[in-house]
């Protein structure tokens, strides 16, 4: 009987310790999630949560060839994108942002309150982290299916019409910027573009909505392979879009 009591007490202490640890972890995570929800309270879908730090790629530099060559991927990720992450960290420190209490999504939604450095590098970091996750190895005749395809066909009449509109948004963006597929507050899919490293989450953006797909049309994203032929880059890029990831960004509140 004494042994059983000891065992019971030991199990209680172990379980209590686990519960305390879980509670501590939960308290560390909840502020960030709450900030994300609060910043998107009027959105029909929840913006993808992206940390303030650069994440490892989930594929190799060669994985997107021949559409995007390995040298471009390495320079783009390890130099350009890494610089945005570093400069964002510097801005966060200088402007005293509590990253444990405010998500990057929330910060972008209130970017007008921050410096130009925060805007450029917060946007640059978010956009690239979002971009990397939107791609996978090239597939011919690559297209979405299921609910995502139905939503695209509903709002653009056909997948080909959507591709044309998105491609035009990228081709016609003067200078550097991004082309986007977003969902607006009224659950409508729309295509547009933003300059530089702005994105549709920012309160200063003319295009507003929750991003589903984004394409980098800065020259550093394609110049080594395509030189000044941005349309060729965009037309090839459709082969590496990961439609499963894009579909996963849809959110059905029911």
C-alpha positions as protocol buffer text, in pm:
chain_id: "A"
residue {
  index: 1
  type: UNK
  ca { x: 0 y: 0 z: 0 }
}
residue {
  index: 2
  type: UNK
  ca { x: 285 y: 236 z: 84 }
}
residue {
  index: 3
  type: UNK
  ca { x: 449 y: 163 z: -252 }
}
residue {
  index: 4
  type: UNK
  ca { x: 127 y: 236 z: -434 }
}
residue {
  index: 5
  type: UNK
  ca { x: 92 y: 570 z: -257 }
}
residue {
  index: 6
  type: UNK
  ca { x: 448 y: 661 z: -351 }
}
residue {
  index: 7
  type: UNK
  ca { x: 386 y: 561 z: -711 }
}
residue {
  index: 8
  type: UNK
  ca { x: 64 y: 760 z: -716 }
}
residue {
  index: 9
  type: UNK
  ca { x: 238 y: 1066 z: -572 }
}
residue {
  index: 10
  type: UNK
  ca { x: 524 y: 1031 z: -821 }
}
residue {
  index: 11
  type: UNK
  ca { x: 280 y: 1007 z: -1111 }
}
residue {
  index: 12
  type: UNK
  ca { x: 94 y: 1312 z: -979 }
}
residue {
  index: 13
  type: UNK
  ca { x: 414 y: 1517 z: -963 }
}
residue {
  index: 14
  type: UNK
  ca { x: 520 y: 1410 z: -1313 }
}
residue {
  index: 15
  type: UNK
  ca { x: 179 y: 1490 z: -1456 }
}
residue {
  index: 16
  type: UNK
  ca { x: 164 y: 1820 z: -1271 }
}
residue {
  index: 17
  type: UNK
  ca { x: 503 y: 1911 z: -1411 }
}
residue {
  index: 18
  type: UNK
  ca { x: 388 y: 1829 z: -1762 }
}
residue {
  index: 19
  type: UNK
  ca { x: 74 y: 2035 z: -1715 }
}
residue {
  index: 20
  type: UNK
  ca { x: 277 y: 2329 z: -1582 }
}
residue {
  index: 21
  type: UNK
  ca { x: 514 y: 2310 z: -1879 }
}
residue {
  index: 22
  type: UNK
  ca { x: 225 y: 2293 z: -2124 }
}
residue {
  index: 23
  type: UNK
  ca { x: 60 y: 2592 z: -1959 }
}
residue {
  index: 24
  type: UNK
  ca { x: 383 y: 2787 z: -1979 }
}
residue {
  index: 25
  type: UNK
  ca { x: 421 y: 2708 z: -2347 }
}
residue {
  index: 26
  type: UNK
  ca { x: 62 y: 2801 z: -2408 }
}
residue {
  index: 27
  type: UNK
  ca { x: 105 y: 3138 z: -2241 }
}
residue {
  index: 28
  type: UNK
  ca { x: 409 y: 3203 z: -2461 }
}
residue {
  index: 29
  type: UNK
  ca { x: 217 y: 3127 z: -2779 }
}
residue {
  index: 30
  type: UNK
  ca { x: -124 y: 3277 z: -2707 }
}
residue {
  index: 31
  type: UNK
  ca { x: -35 y: 3649 z: -2736 }
}
residue {
  index: 32
  type: UNK
  ca { x: 96 y: 3599 z: -3089 }
}
residue {
  index: 33
  type: UNK
  ca { x: -206 y: 3401 z: -3202 }
}
residue {
  index: 34
  type: UNK
  ca { x: -441 y: 3651 z: -3040 }
}
residue {
  index: 35
  type: UNK
  ca { x: -266 y: 3935 z: -3220 }
}
residue {
  index: 36
  type: UNK
  ca { x: -307 y: 3753 z: -3550 }
}
residue {
  index: 37
  type: UNK
  ca { x: -678 y: 3702 z: -3492 }
}
residue {
  index: 38
  type: UNK
  ca { x: -734 y: 4057 z: -3375 }
}
residue {
  index: 39
  type: UNK
  ca { x: -554 y: 4201 z: -3675 }
}
residue {
  index: 40
  type: UNK
  ca { x: -773 y: 3996 z: -3911 }
}
residue {
  index: 41
  type: UNK
  ca { x: -1103 y: 4011 z: -3727 }
}
residue {
  index: 42
  type: UNK
  ca { x: -1284 y: 4137 z: -4038 }
}
residue {
  index: 43
  type: UNK
  ca { x: -1112 y: 3899 z: -4278 }
}
residue {
  index: 44
  type: UNK
  ca { x: -1292 y: 3589 z: -4407 }
}
residue {
  index: 45
  type: UNK
  ca { x: -966 y: 3397 z: -4391 }
}
residue {
  index: 46
  type: UNK
  ca { x: -681 y: 3406 z: -4145 }
}
residue {
  index: 47
  type: UNK
  ca { x: -351 y: 3539 z: -4273 }
}
residue {
  index: 48
  type: UNK
  ca { x: -63 y: 3296 z: -4268 }
}
residue {
  index: 49
  type: UNK
  ca { x: 143 y: 3338 z: -3952 }
}
residue {
  index: 50
  type: UNK
  ca { x: 509 y: 3396 z: -4036 }
}
residue {
  index: 51
  type: UNK
  ca { x: 778 y: 3449 z: -3771 }
}
residue {
  index: 52
  type: UNK
  ca { x: 1011 y: 3748 z: -3754 }
}
residue {
  index: 53
  type: UNK
  ca { x: 1311 y: 3529 z: -3833 }
}
residue {
  index: 54
  type: UNK
  ca { x: 1413 y: 3361 z: -4158 }
}
residue {
  index: 55
  type: UNK
  ca { x: 1315 y: 2995 z: -4181 }
}
residue {
  index: 56
  type: UNK
  ca { x: 1514 y: 2726 z: -4366 }
}
residue {
  index: 57
  type: UNK
  ca { x: 1391 y: 2647 z: -4714 }
}
residue {
  index: 58
  type: UNK
  ca { x: 1192 y: 2325 z: -4733 }
}
residue {
  index: 59
  type: UNK
  ca { x: 1365 y: 2231 z: -5059 }
}
residue {
  index: 60
  type: UNK
  ca { x: 1714 y: 2264 z: -5208 }
}
residue {
  index: 61
  type: UNK
  ca { x: 1842 y: 2544 z: -5429 }
}
residue {
  index: 62
  type: UNK
  ca { x: 1821 y: 2309 z: -5729 }
}
residue {
  index: 63
  type: UNK
  ca { x: 1464 y: 2194 z: -5663 }
}
residue {
  index: 64
  type: UNK
  ca { x: 1291 y: 2452 z: -5882 }
}
residue {
  index: 65
  type: UNK
  ca { x: 1513 y: 2407 z: -6187 }
}
residue {
  index: 66
  type: UNK
  ca { x: 1483 y: 2465 z: -6476 }
}
residue {
  index: 67
  type: UNK
  ca { x: 1224 y: 2733 z: -6394 }
}
residue {
  index: 68
  type: UNK
  ca { x: 1440 y: 2901 z: -6129 }
}
residue {
  index: 69
  type: UNK
  ca { x: 1810 y: 2820 z: -6144 }
}
residue {
  index: 70
  type: UNK
  ca { x: 2008 y: 2719 z: -5837 }
}
residue {
  index: 71
  type: UNK
  ca { x: 2236 y: 3025 z: -5838 }
}
residue {
  index: 72
  type: UNK
  ca { x: 1939 y: 3262 z: -5842 }
}
residue {
  index: 73
  type: UNK
  ca { x: 1775 y: 3069 z: -5558 }
}
residue {
  index: 74
  type: UNK
  ca { x: 2090 y: 3072 z: -5347 }
}
residue {
  index: 75
  type: UNK
  ca { x: 2157 y: 3444 z: -5395 }
}
residue {
  index: 76
  type: UNK
  ca { x: 1790 y: 3533 z: -5355 }
}
residue {
  index: 77
  type: UNK
  ca { x: 1751 y: 3338 z: -5031 }
}
residue {
  index: 78
  type: UNK
  ca { x: 2093 y: 3375 z: -4865 }
}
residue {
  index: 79
  type: UNK
  ca { x: 2162 y: 3737 z: -4964 }
}
residue {
  index: 80
  type: UNK
  ca { x: 1850 y: 3936 z: -5051 }
}
residue {
  index: 81
  type: UNK
  ca { x: 1597 y: 3767 z: -4822 }
}
residue {
  index: 82
  type: UNK
  ca { x: 1850 y: 3725 z: -4541 }
}
residue {
  index: 83
  type: UNK
  ca { x: 1920 y: 4098 z: -4555 }
}
residue {
  index: 84
  type: UNK
  ca { x: 1549 y: 4177 z: -4512 }
}
residue {
  index: 85
  type: UNK
  ca { x: 1534 y: 3949 z: -4207 }
}
residue {
  index: 86
  type: UNK
  ca { x: 1844 y: 4110 z: -4052 }
}
residue {
  index: 87
  type: UNK
  ca { x: 1726 y: 4464 z: -4119 }
}
residue {
  index: 88
  type: UNK
  ca { x: 1382 y: 4381 z: -3981 }
}
residue {
  index: 89
  type: UNK
  ca { x: 1545 y: 4256 z: -3660 }
}
residue {
  index: 90
  type: UNK
  ca { x: 1739 y: 4583 z: -3635 }
}
residue {
  index: 91
  type: UNK
  ca { x: 1422 y: 4788 z: -3688 }
}
residue {
  index: 92
  type: UNK
  ca { x: 1232 y: 4583 z: -3431 }
}
residue {
  index: 93
  type: UNK
  ca { x: 1504 y: 4651 z: -3174 }
}
residue {
  index: 94
  type: UNK
  ca { x: 1530 y: 5021 z: -3257 }
}
residue {
  index: 95
  type: UNK
  ca { x: 1152 y: 5074 z: -3246 }
}
residue {
  index: 96
  type: UNK
  ca { x: 1103 y: 4857 z: -2937 }
}
residue {
  index: 97
  type: UNK
  ca { x: 857 y: 4606 z: -3083 }
}
residue {
  index: 98
  type: UNK
  ca { x: 766 y: 4326 z: -2842 }
}
residue {
  index: 99
  type: UNK
  ca { x: 763 y: 4032 z: -3084 }
}
residue {
  index: 100
  type: UNK
  ca { x: 625 y: 3799 z: -2817 }
}
residue {
  index: 101
  type: UNK
  ca { x: 313 y: 4014 z: -2790 }
}
residue {
  index: 102
  type: UNK
  ca { x: 273 y: 4135 z: -3148 }
}
residue {
  index: 103
  type: UNK
  ca { x: 281 y: 3909 z: -3452 }
}
residue {
  index: 104
  type: UNK
  ca { x: 442 y: 4015 z: -3777 }
}
residue {
  index: 105
  type: UNK
  ca { x: 95 y: 4001 z: -3933 }
}
residue {
  index: 106
  type: UNK
  ca { x: -33 y: 4254 z: -3681 }
}
residue {
  index: 107
  type: UNK
  ca { x: 270 y: 4477 z: -3730 }
}
residue {
  index: 108
  type: UNK
  ca { x: 215 y: 4485 z: -4107 }
}
residue {
  index: 109
  type: UNK
  ca { x: -150 y: 4570 z: -4052 }
}
residue {
  index: 110
  type: UNK
  ca { x: -38 y: 4880 z: -3864 }
}
residue {
  index: 111
  type: UNK
  ca { x: 273 y: 4957 z: -4067 }
}
residue {
  index: 112
  type: UNK
  ca { x: 182 y: 5327 z: -4104 }
}
residue {
  index: 113
  type: UNK
  ca { x: 281 y: 5369 z: -3739 }
}
residue {
  index: 114
  type: UNK
  ca { x: 637 y: 5258 z: -3806 }
}
residue {
  index: 115
  type: UNK
  ca { x: 943 y: 5377 z: -3996 }
}
residue {
  index: 116
  type: UNK
  ca { x: 1021 y: 5332 z: -4364 }
}
residue {
  index: 117
  type: UNK
  ca { x: 1287 y: 5083 z: -4262 }
}
residue {
  index: 118
  type: UNK
  ca { x: 1027 y: 4872 z: -4084 }
}
residue {
  index: 119
  type: UNK
  ca { x: 790 y: 4893 z: -4380 }
}
residue {
  index: 120
  type: UNK
  ca { x: 1051 y: 4794 z: -4638 }
}
residue {
  index: 121
  type: UNK
  ca { x: 1210 y: 4516 z: -4439 }
}
residue {
  index: 122
  type: UNK
  ca { x: 901 y: 4386 z: -4263 }
}
residue {
  index: 123
  type: UNK
  ca { x: 732 y: 4360 z: -4600 }
}
residue {
  index: 124
  type: UNK
  ca { x: 1041 y: 4217 z: -4766 }
}
residue {
  index: 125
  type: UNK
  ca { x: 1079 y: 3950 z: -4501 }
}
residue {
  index: 126
  type: UNK
  ca { x: 712 y: 3850 z: -4496 }
}
residue {
  index: 127
  type: UNK
  ca { x: 682 y: 3847 z: -4875 }
}
residue {
  index: 128
  type: UNK
  ca { x: 982 y: 3622 z: -4924 }
}
residue {
  index: 129
  type: UNK
  ca { x: 887 y: 3378 z: -4649 }
}
residue {
  index: 130
  type: UNK
  ca { x: 541 y: 3360 z: -4807 }
}
residue {
  index: 131
  type: UNK
  ca { x: 692 y: 3320 z: -5157 }
}
residue {
  index: 132
  type: UNK
  ca { x: 925 y: 3029 z: -5072 }
}
residue {
  index: 133
  type: UNK
  ca { x: 635 y: 2827 z: -4929 }
}
residue {
  index: 134
  type: UNK
  ca { x: 428 y: 2883 z: -5244 }
}
residue {
  index: 135
  type: UNK
  ca { x: 656 y: 2676 z: -5467 }
}
residue {
  index: 136
  type: UNK
  ca { x: 767 y: 2318 z: -5531 }
}
residue {
  index: 137
  type: UNK
  ca { x: 934 y: 2115 z: -5806 }
}
residue {
  index: 138
  type: UNK
  ca { x: 813 y: 2196 z: -6158 }
}
residue {
  index: 139
  type: UNK
  ca { x: 512 y: 2013 z: -6301 }
}
residue {
  index: 140
  type: UNK
  ca { x: 375 y: 2044 z: -6653 }
}
residue {
  index: 141
  type: UNK
  ca { x: 10 y: 2149 z: -6684 }
}
residue {
  index: 142
  type: UNK
  ca { x: 15 y: 2255 z: -6320 }
}
residue {
  index: 143
  type: UNK
  ca { x: -321 y: 2378 z: -6191 }
}
residue {
  index: 144
  type: UNK
  ca { x: -533 y: 2379 z: -5874 }
}
residue {
  index: 145
  type: UNK
  ca { x: -827 y: 2152 z: -5801 }
}
residue {
  index: 146
  type: UNK
  ca { x: -1119 y: 2121 z: -5561 }
}
residue {
  index: 147
  type: UNK
  ca { x: -1254 y: 2421 z: -5373 }
}
residue {
  index: 148
  type: UNK
  ca { x: -969 y: 2647 z: -5480 }
}
residue {
  index: 149
  type: UNK
  ca { x: -1033 y: 2584 z: -5849 }
}
residue {
  index: 150
  type: UNK
  ca { x: -1406 y: 2640 z: -5797 }
}
residue {
  index: 151
  type: UNK
  ca { x: -1337 y: 2972 z: -5621 }
}
residue {
  index: 152
  type: UNK
  ca { x: -1106 y: 3084 z: -5901 }
}
residue {
  index: 153
  type: UNK
  ca { x: -1357 y: 2987 z: -6169 }
}
residue {
  index: 154
  type: UNK
  ca { x: -1633 y: 3166 z: -5979 }
}
residue {
  index: 155
  type: UNK
  ca { x: -1448 y: 3497 z: -5955 }
}
residue {
  index: 156
  type: UNK
  ca { x: -1246 y: 3492 z: -6279 }
}
residue {
  index: 157
  type: UNK
  ca { x: -1473 y: 3276 z: -6501 }
}
residue {
  index: 158
  type: UNK
  ca { x: -1189 y: 3030 z: -6573 }
}
residue {
  index: 159
  type: UNK
  ca { x: -844 y: 2930 z: -6454 }
}
residue {
  index: 160
  type: UNK
  ca { x: -691 y: 3056 z: -6779 }
}
residue {
  index: 161
  type: UNK
  ca { x: -858 y: 3395 z: -6733 }
}
residue {
  index: 162
  type: UNK
  ca { x: -716 y: 3412 z: -6381 }
}
residue {
  index: 163
  type: UNK
  ca { x: -366 y: 3324 z: -6507 }
}
residue {
  index: 164
  type: UNK
  ca { x: -387 y: 3596 z: -6771 }
}
residue {
  index: 165
  type: UNK
  ca { x: -495 y: 3859 z: -6519 }
}
residue {
  index: 166
  type: UNK
  ca { x: -230 y: 3756 z: -6265 }
}
residue {
  index: 167
  type: UNK
  ca { x: 41 y: 3744 z: -6534 }
}
residue {
  index: 168
  type: UNK
  ca { x: -58 y: 4093 z: -6652 }
}
residue {
  index: 169
  type: UNK
  ca { x: -39 y: 4222 z: -6293 }
}
residue {
  index: 170
  type: UNK
  ca { x: 318 y: 4097 z: -6272 }
}
residue {
  index: 171
  type: UNK
  ca { x: 424 y: 4209 z: -6621 }
}
residue {
  index: 172
  type: UNK
  ca { x: 275 y: 4555 z: -6586 }
}
residue {
  index: 173
  type: UNK
  ca { x: 405 y: 4635 z: -6238 }
}
residue {
  index: 174
  type: UNK
  ca { x: 640 y: 4925 z: -6314 }
}
residue {
  index: 175
  type: UNK
  ca { x: 980 y: 4880 z: -6157 }
}
residue {
  index: 176
  type: UNK
  ca { x: 1004 y: 4636 z: -5866 }
}
residue {
  index: 177
  type: UNK
  ca { x: 717 y: 4477 z: -5677 }
}
residue {
  index: 178
  type: UNK
  ca { x: 484 y: 4183 z: -5639 }
}
residue {
  index: 179
  type: UNK
  ca { x: 177 y: 4032 z: -5804 }
}
residue {
  index: 180
  type: UNK
  ca { x: -89 y: 3889 z: -5571 }
}
residue {
  index: 181
  type: UNK
  ca { x: -399 y: 3673 z: -5549 }
}
residue {
  index: 182
  type: UNK
  ca { x: -589 y: 3779 z: -5238 }
}
residue {
  index: 183
  type: UNK
  ca { x: -923 y: 3719 z: -5074 }
}
residue {
  index: 184
  type: UNK
  ca { x: -1106 y: 4035 z: -4972 }
}
residue {
  index: 185
  type: UNK
  ca { x: -1333 y: 4091 z: -4672 }
}
residue {
  index: 186
  type: UNK
  ca { x: -1637 y: 3988 z: -4875 }
}
residue {
  index: 187
  type: UNK
  ca { x: -1474 y: 3653 z: -4968 }
}
residue {
  index: 188
  type: UNK
  ca { x: -1400 y: 3756 z: -5324 }
}
residue {
  index: 189
  type: UNK
  ca { x: -1077 y: 3654 z: -5496 }
}
residue {
  index: 190
  type: UNK
  ca { x: -901 y: 3945 z: -5665 }
}
residue {
  index: 191
  type: UNK
  ca { x: -568 y: 3998 z: -5840 }
}
residue {
  index: 192
  type: UNK
  ca { x: -346 y: 4302 z: -5809 }
}
residue {
  index: 193
  type: UNK
  ca { x: 8 y: 4418 z: -5745 }
}
residue {
  index: 194
  type: UNK
  ca { x: 205 y: 4621 z: -5493 }
}
residue {
  index: 195
  type: UNK
  ca { x: 524 y: 4826 z: -5535 }
}
residue {
  index: 196
  type: UNK
  ca { x: 859 y: 4747 z: -5380 }
}
residue {
  index: 197
  type: UNK
  ca { x: 809 y: 4525 z: -5072 }
}
residue {
  index: 198
  type: UNK
  ca { x: 456 y: 4637 z: -4985 }
}
residue {
  index: 199
  type: UNK
  ca { x: 186 y: 4372 z: -4953 }
}
residue {
  index: 200
  type: UNK
  ca { x: -195 y: 4354 z: -4922 }
}
residue {
  index: 201
  type: UNK
  ca { x: -181 y: 4315 z: -4543 }
}
residue {
  index: 202
  type: UNK
  ca { x: -46 y: 4667 z: -4496 }
}
residue {
  index: 203
  type: UNK
  ca { x: -280 y: 4946 z: -4395 }
}
residue {
  index: 204
  type: UNK
  ca { x: -111 y: 5175 z: -4650 }
}
residue {
  index: 205
  type: UNK
  ca { x: -170 y: 4938 z: -4944 }
}
residue {
  index: 206
  type: UNK
  ca { x: -421 y: 5018 z: -5219 }
}
residue {
  index: 207
  type: UNK
  ca { x: -468 y: 4642 z: -5267 }
}
residue {
  index: 208
  type: UNK
  ca { x: -607 y: 4494 z: -4947 }
}
residue {
  index: 209
  type: UNK
  ca { x: -692 y: 4137 z: -4855 }
}
residue {
  index: 210
  type: UNK
  ca { x: -539 y: 3818 z: -4723 }
}
residue {
  index: 211
  type: UNK
  ca { x: -269 y: 3682 z: -4956 }
}
residue {
  index: 212
  type: UNK
  ca { x: -318 y: 3340 z: -5113 }
}
residue {
  index: 213
  type: UNK
  ca { x: -42 y: 3359 z: -5374 }
}
residue {
  index: 214
  type: UNK
  ca { x: 237 y: 3608 z: -5438 }
}
residue {
  index: 215
  type: UNK
  ca { x: 499 y: 3643 z: -5711 }
}
residue {
  index: 216
  type: UNK
  ca { x: 825 y: 3835 z: -5673 }
}
residue {
  index: 217
  type: UNK
  ca { x: 887 y: 4045 z: -5984 }
}
residue {
  index: 218
  type: UNK
  ca { x: 1199 y: 4224 z: -5861 }
}
residue {
  index: 219
  type: UNK
  ca { x: 1478 y: 4174 z: -6116 }
}
residue {
  index: 220
  type: UNK
  ca { x: 1694 y: 3986 z: -5865 }
}
residue {
  index: 221
  type: UNK
  ca { x: 1430 y: 3710 z: -5869 }
}
residue {
  index: 222
  type: UNK
  ca { x: 1486 y: 3625 z: -6234 }
}
residue {
  index: 223
  type: UNK
  ca { x: 1762 y: 3831 z: -6401 }
}
residue {
  index: 224
  type: UNK
  ca { x: 2041 y: 3569 z: -6410 }
}
residue {
  index: 225
  type: UNK
  ca { x: 1827 y: 3332 z: -6619 }
}
residue {
  index: 226
  type: UNK
  ca { x: 1576 y: 3556 z: -6794 }
}
residue {
  index: 227
  type: UNK
  ca { x: 1761 y: 3891 z: -6810 }
}
residue {
  index: 228
  type: UNK
  ca { x: 1497 y: 4154 z: -6895 }
}
residue {
  index: 229
  type: UNK
  ca { x: 1237 y: 3898 z: -7009 }
}
residue {
  index: 230
  type: UNK
  ca { x: 1003 y: 3924 z: -6713 }
}
residue {
  index: 231
  type: UNK
  ca { x: 705 y: 3775 z: -6907 }
}
residue {
  index: 232
  type: UNK
  ca { x: 910 y: 3460 z: -6979 }
}
residue {
  index: 233
  type: UNK
  ca { x: 989 y: 3426 z: -6609 }
}
residue {
  index: 234
  type: UNK
  ca { x: 623 y: 3462 z: -6512 }
}
residue {
  index: 235
  type: UNK
  ca { x: 503 y: 3216 z: -6777 }
}
residue {
  index: 236
  type: UNK
  ca { x: 756 y: 2956 z: -6659 }
}
residue {
  index: 237
  type: UNK
  ca { x: 682 y: 3021 z: -6291 }
}
residue {
  index: 238
  type: UNK
  ca { x: 332 y: 2872 z: -6316 }
}
residue {
  index: 239
  type: UNK
  ca { x: 496 y: 2529 z: -6333 }
}
residue {
  index: 240
  type: UNK
  ca { x: 637 y: 2559 z: -5978 }
}
residue {
  index: 241
  type: UNK
  ca { x: 331 y: 2697 z: -5795 }
}
residue {
  index: 242
  type: UNK
  ca { x: 235 y: 2467 z: -5508 }
}
residue {
  index: 243
  type: UNK
  ca { x: -143 y: 2476 z: -5536 }
}
residue {
  index: 244
  type: UNK
  ca { x: -182 y: 2253 z: -5229 }
}
residue {
  index: 245
  type: UNK
  ca { x: -22 y: 2525 z: -5017 }
}
residue {
  index: 246
  type: UNK
  ca { x: -235 y: 2794 z: -5182 }
}
residue {
  index: 247
  type: UNK
  ca { x: -549 y: 2587 z: -5117 }
}
residue {
  index: 248
  type: UNK
  ca { x: -442 y: 2543 z: -4756 }
}
residue {
  index: 249
  type: UNK
  ca { x: -448 y: 2920 z: -4711 }
}
residue {
  index: 250
  type: UNK
  ca { x: -821 y: 2924 z: -4770 }
}
residue {
  index: 251
  type: UNK
  ca { x: -1017 y: 2938 z: -4448 }
}
residue {
  index: 252
  type: UNK
  ca { x: -1375 y: 2820 z: -4407 }
}
residue {
  index: 253
  type: UNK
  ca { x: -1512 y: 2955 z: -4075 }
}
residue {
  index: 254
  type: UNK
  ca { x: -1789 y: 2695 z: -4075 }
}
